[in-house]
Amino acid sequence: MLGSKMRPVPTDAASADTSAPVVLTRAAIDELFAALTRDGFRVIGPRVRGGAVVHEDISTTDDLPVGLGEAQEAGTYKLVRRGDDALFGYSVASQSFKQHLFAPRVQLVKLRKKGAGFEVDPPPSPGPKLAFVGARACDIAAIAVQDRTLLHGPSPDPDYASRRADIFVIAVQCGQAGGTCFCASMGTGPKATSGFDIALTELFEPHRFLAEAGTDRGARALATIQTATASAADTEAAEATVEATARSMGRALDATDVREVLFENLEHPRWDEVATRCLSCTSCTLVCPTCFCSTVEDTTDLAGETAERWRRWDSCFTLDHSYLHGGSVRASTRSRYRQWLTHKLASWIDQFGTSGCVGCGRCITWCPVGIDITEEVRAIRGASKPDGGGDST
């Protein structure tokens, strides 16, 4: 029904106008989740786990963080109770969707002893096709960045390509900015304009969702559930919601010439200052939706019957990541932080034609000592911190 490889659909569904928004109720969203499940999708969306909003399997809207928002600041994350029944009242989940596309641990090969030699087991299947619910504009931009890195380069990653092949994306336009968000200054949000099958904007009084189809597949999906025609007031309220979010953005990063600024300041004293605070804990790279550092490890069983090779996430903050014969190329915290920041905002552009930062703010929120990437760039520029800027302590 909803997959990309489908037979022609009935005329009424095929003629659905992808540019005409409709209004959904919460019950209609449950219908949509059920339709995706019937069509063989594993539905992944926001839910509360361990005191944070994470992206995990969901079945109905009851699984969503109903009535919850969160307060995010440098080194701070806290769920807060809202005064309504919002389904998507948080700003950005603690996780991106990276873990479901560029998996934290992947088996590359498994060898099994057979006689005097070995046979190779077939690679494990990555599982069912994926439907992402609640994708923010920054998350969609991050998927596009990883596509440039892992899919459209000279050597596509086969596991990523397999997982990425047929995802269904339900975006949710941001209704509020988090304290560490700066997507507006990076040109990646708060409104998703492409990369989705359906985009929802949550509206209140009454509680409803403006839905816009971004693809023919999304339009066909909307045609299978209960919808109402969107009024001019609905579309105006949706636009006002996103505009208010952009105005309330917690932070900003001037990205106009940041590549040149960083390359011209590789010996700036700020690198020494931030190194006194950085723990090299790797949190920023693990929560980043675009970081893709990995390493390879080999294992065998005690009997010598099988041997496996696995790829797992790594970080440029680990000492071993830059290890060459004789030692690590980047032995100091200063050099590793500088590598991360300059790659993310400068040399990434040279490699992939885009910035490696989408302004989600997760690296700021989840840094245990509250290091703020926007403040570090501002300090290297030599500009003073404007009113309302991030705290570097």
C-alpha positions in Angstrom: 0.0 0.0 0.0 2.5 2.6 1.1 5.8 1.2 -0.2 7.8 2.7 -3.0 7.4 -0.5 -5.2 3.6 -0.6 -5.5 1.0 -1.2 -8.1 -1.2 1.7 -9.4 -3.6 2.8 -6.7 -7.3 3.6 -7.2 -8.0 6.9 -9.0 -9.2 8.8 -6.0 -5.9 8.1 -4.1 -3.7 8.6 -7.2 -5.2 12.0 -7.8 -4.5 13.2 -4.3 -2.9 16.7 -4.4 0.4 16.7 -2.6 0.2 20.5 -2.2 -3.2 20.5 -0.5 -3.0 20.3 3.3 -5.5 18.4 5.3 -6.4 18.2 9.0 -6.0 15.1 11.1 -7.2 14.1 14.6 -5.2 12.0 17.0 -7.4 9.0 16.0 -6.4 9.5 12.4 -2.7 9.4 13.3 -3.4 6.1 15.0 -4.9 4.9 11.7 -1.8 6.0 9.9 0.5 4.1 12.3 -1.7 1.0 11.8 -1.5 1.4 8.0 2.2 1.6 8.1 2.5 -1.5 10.3 0.2 -3.5 8.0 2.4 -2.5 5.1 5.4 -4.1 6.8 7.1 -1.0 8.3 8.7 -1.0 11.6 7.3 2.3 13.1 9.9 4.2 15.1 9.1 7.4 17.0 9.4 9.4 20.2 8.7 7.9 23.5 10.0 8.4 27.1 12.7 6.1 28.3 15.0 6.7 31.2 13.8 10.2 31.8 14.4 11.4 28.2 12.6 11.4 24.9 14.2 8.7 22.7 13.4 7.2 19.3 12.1 3.6 19.7 9.4 1.3 18.4 5.9 2.7 18.8 2.4 1.3 18.0 -0.1 4.0 18.9 -0.2 7.6 20.0 -0.4 6.4 23.6 3.3 5.5 23.2 4.3 9.1 22.5 5.4 11.6 25.2 1.9 12.9 25.6 1.8 16.2 27.5 5.5 16.4 28.0 8.1 18.9 26.9 11.7 19.3 28.0 14.1 22.0 29.3 17.5 21.9 27.6 20.5 24.0 28.3 24.2 23.4 28.2 24.8 20.2 30.1 21.2 20.1 31.2 18.2 18.0 30.1 14.9 17.7 32.0 11.4 16.6 31.1 8.7 19.0 32.1 4.9 18.6 32.2 3.1 20.8 29.7 -0.4 22.2 30.3 -1.9 20.3 27.3 -2.0 16.9 25.7 0.6 17.7 23.0 2.0 14.6 21.3 5.1 16.3 20.0 5.6 19.0 22.6 9.3 18.5 23.0 11.9 20.4 21.0 14.2 17.7 19.9 14.7 14.1 21.1 17.8 13.1 22.9 18.6 10.7 20.0 18.5 11.3 16.3 17.5 8.6 13.8 21.2 7.8 13.1 21.2 4.7 15.2 18.6 3.1 12.9 20.4 3.9 9.7 24.1 3.9 10.6 23.8 1.2 13.3 26.0 1.3 16.4 27.3 -2.2 15.8 27.2 -4.2 12.5 28.5 -7.6 11.6 30.6 -7.3 8.5 31.5 -10.9 8.1 31.3 -14.3 9.9 33.6 -17.2 9.0 32.8 -20.7 10.1 35.4 -23.5 10.2 34.7 -26.2 7.6 37.2 -29.0 7.2 40.6 -27.6 6.5 39.2 -24.2 5.6 36.3 -21.8 6.3 33.0 -20.9 4.8 31.4 -17.4 4.9 28.0 -17.0 6.5 25.6 -14.8 4.5 25.3 -11.3 6.0 22.5 -10.8 8.4 19.4 -9.0 7.2 19.1 -5.4 8.5 15.4 -6.1 9.3 12.1 -4.6 8.1 11.8 -1.3 6.3 11.6 1.7 8.6 9.0 4.5 9.2 10.3 7.4 11.2 7.7 9.4 13.1 8.3 12.9 14.6 11.4 13.7 12.5 12.4 17.3 13.0 13.8 19.5 10.2 17.3 19.1 11.7 17.0 15.3 11.8 15.9 15.2 8.1 18.8 17.5 7.2 21.2 15.2 9.1 19.9 12.2 7.1 20.7 14.1 3.9 24.2 14.8 5.3 24.8 11.1 6.0 23.5 10.2 2.6 26.2 12.4 1.1 28.8 10.6 3.3 27.6 7.0 3.3 25.4 6.6 0.2 26.4 8.9 -2.6 30.1 8.8 -2.3 32.5 6.7 -4.3 32.2 3.7 -1.9 28.6 3.5 -0.6 28.2 1.6 2.7 26.1 -1.5 1.9 24.5 -1.8 5.4 23.5 1.9 5.4 22.2 1.7 1.8 20.0 -1.3 2.8 18.5 0.3 5.8 18.0 3.6 4.0 16.4 2.1 0.9 12.8 2.5 1.7 12.2 4.7 4.8 8.9 6.4 5.3 9.3 9.8 7.0 6.6 11.6 9.0 8.1 15.0 9.9 6.8 17.2 12.6 7.3 20.9 12.3 8.8 22.4 15.4 6.3 24.1 17.7 8.9 25.3 20.1 12.7 25.8 20.1 14.9 24.2 22.7 17.4 26.2 24.7 20.3 24.7 22.7 18.7 24.7 19.3 20.4 26.8 16.5 19.0 25.2 13.3 17.7 28.6 12.0 21.2 30.0 11.8 22.3 26.8 10.0 19.5 26.9 7.4 18.2 23.5 8.4 15.0 24.4 10.3 12.8 24.8 12.2 10.5 24.0 9.2 11.1 20.9 7.1 10.6 21.7 3.4 11.7 18.4 1.8 12.9 14.9 2.7 9.6 13.7 4.1 6.5 11.8 3.0 4.2 13.6 5.3 4.7 16.7 7.5 2.6 17.4 10.5 2.1 20.7 12.4 0.5 20.3 15.8 -2.1 22.9 16.5 -4.3 23.6 19.5 -7.7 25.0 20.5 -8.9 22.7 19.2 -6.2 20.0 19.2 -5.5 19.0 15.6 -2.7 18.3 13.1 -2.2 20.0 9.8 -0.8 17.4 7.4 1.0 18.1 4.2 2.1 15.4 1.8 5.7 15.7 0.5 5.6 12.8 -1.9 3.0 10.9 -3.9 3.4 8.0 -1.4 2.6 10.3 1.4 -0.5 11.6 -0.4 -1.7 8.0 -1.0 -1.2 7.3 2.7 -3.3 10.3 3.7 -6.0 9.2 1.3 -6.5 6.0 3.2 -7.3 7.6 6.6 -9.9 10.1 7.9 -9.0 13.7 7.1 -10.7 17.0 6.8 -10.1 19.9 4.5 -7.7 22.4 6.0 -9.0 26.0 6.2 -7.0 29.1 5.7 -7.0 29.6 9.4 -5.4 26.2 9.8 -2.6 26.9 7.4 -2.0 30.4 8.9 -1.8 28.9 12.4 0.8 26.4 11.2 2.9 29.1 9.6 2.7 31.2 12.7 3.8 28.3 14.8 7.0 27.7 12.9 7.7 31.4 12.6 7.4 31.8 16.4 9.7 28.9 16.9 12.4 30.5 14.6 12.2 33.7 16.6 12.6 31.9 19.9 15.7 29.9 18.9 17.9 29.4 21.9 21.3 30.0 20.1 22.8 31.0 16.8 26.0 30.2 15.0 27.3 32.5 12.3 28.2 30.0 9.5 28.7 32.5 6.7 32.5 32.1 6.6 33.1 29.7 9.5 35.3 27.4 7.3 37.8 30.2 6.7 37.7 31.4 10.3 38.6 28.0 11.7 41.3 27.2 9.1 42.9 30.6 9.8 42.9 30.1 13.6 44.3 26.6 14.1 46.6 28.0 16.8 44.0 30.2 18.5 44.4 30.2 22.3 40.8 29.2 22.6 41.8 25.6 21.7 43.9 25.5 24.9 41.1 27.0 27.0 38.4 24.5 25.8 40.8 21.6 26.3 41.0 22.4 30.1 37.2 21.7 30.2 36.7 18.9 27.6 36.7 15.4 29.1 37.2 13.6 25.8 34.1 11.6 26.8 32.8 11.3 23.3 29.2 12.3 24.3 29.1 15.0 21.6 30.0 12.6 18.8 27.6 9.9 20.0 24.5 12.2 20.1 25.5 14.0 16.9 23.2 13.0 14.1 25.9 13.2 11.4 29.1 11.9 13.0 30.2 8.6 11.4 33.5 7.6 13.0 33.8 3.9 13.4 36.3 1.2 14.1 36.6 -2.5 13.3 37.1 -5.3 15.8 37.7 -9.1 15.2 36.5 -11.8 17.5 36.8 -15.6 17.6 35.2 -18.2 19.8 37.4 -20.2 22.3 37.2 -23.3 20.2 38.4 -21.6 17.0 35.3 -22.7 15.1 34.1 -19.2 14.1 35.6 -15.8 13.5 33.6 -12.5 13.2 34.4 -9.0 12.1 32.3 -6.2 13.5 32.1 -2.5 12.8 31.1 -0.3 15.8 30.8 3.4 16.5 34.0 5.1 17.5 34.9 8.8 18.1 37.6 11.1 17.0 37.9 11.9 20.8 39.3 8.5 21.6 43.1 8.2 21.7 43.1 5.0 19.6 41.0 6.5 16.8 44.0 8.3 15.3 46.5 5.6 16.2 49.1 4.8 13.6 52.2 2.7 13.9 54.1 4.1 16.8 51.4 6.2 18.5 48.3 8.4 18.2 48.4 11.3 15.7 46.2 13.4 18.1 47.5 12.7 21.5 46.1 15.7 23.3 42.6 16.7 24.2 43.3 20.1 22.5 44.1 18.4 19.2 41.1 16.1 19.3 38.6 18.8 20.1 40.1 21.0 17.3 39.9 18.0 14.9 36.2 17.5 15.8 35.2 21.2 15.4 37.2 21.9 12.3 36.0 18.8 10.6 32.4 19.4 11.5 32.3 23.0 10.3 35.1 23.3 7.8 36.8 20.3 6.2 33.5 18.5 6.0 32.5 21.1 3.4 35.7 20.3 1.4 34.9 16.5 1.6 31.2 16.4 1.1 30.1 19.9 -0.1 28.0 20.6 3.0 28.5 21.4 6.7 28.5 18.5 9.1 26.4 20.5 11.6 22.6 20.8 11.4 22.1 22.9 14.5 20.2 20.4 16.6 22.1 21.4 19.8 22.5 17.9 21.1 26.2 18.2 21.6 25.6 21.2 23.8 22.8 19.6 25.9 24.6 16.3 26.5 28.1 17.6 27.1 28.6 16.9 30.9 30.6 20.1 31.3 28.3 22.3 29.1 30.8 23.1 26.3 28.8 25.1 23.6 29.9 24.8 20.0 28.3 28.2 19.2 30.2 29.9 21.9 33.5 28.3 20.9 33.1 29.5 17.3 32.1 33.0 18.6 35.2 33.1 20.8 37.5 32.0 17.9 36.0 34.8 15.8 37.0 37.2 18.6 33.5 38.6 19.0 31.9 39.4 22.3 29.0 37.2 23.5 25.7 38.8 22.6 22.8 39.1 25.0 21.1 35.7 25.4 24.1 33.8 24.1 25.2 30.5 25.4 27.2 30.0 28.6 30.6 28.5 28.0 31.0 27.2 31.6 
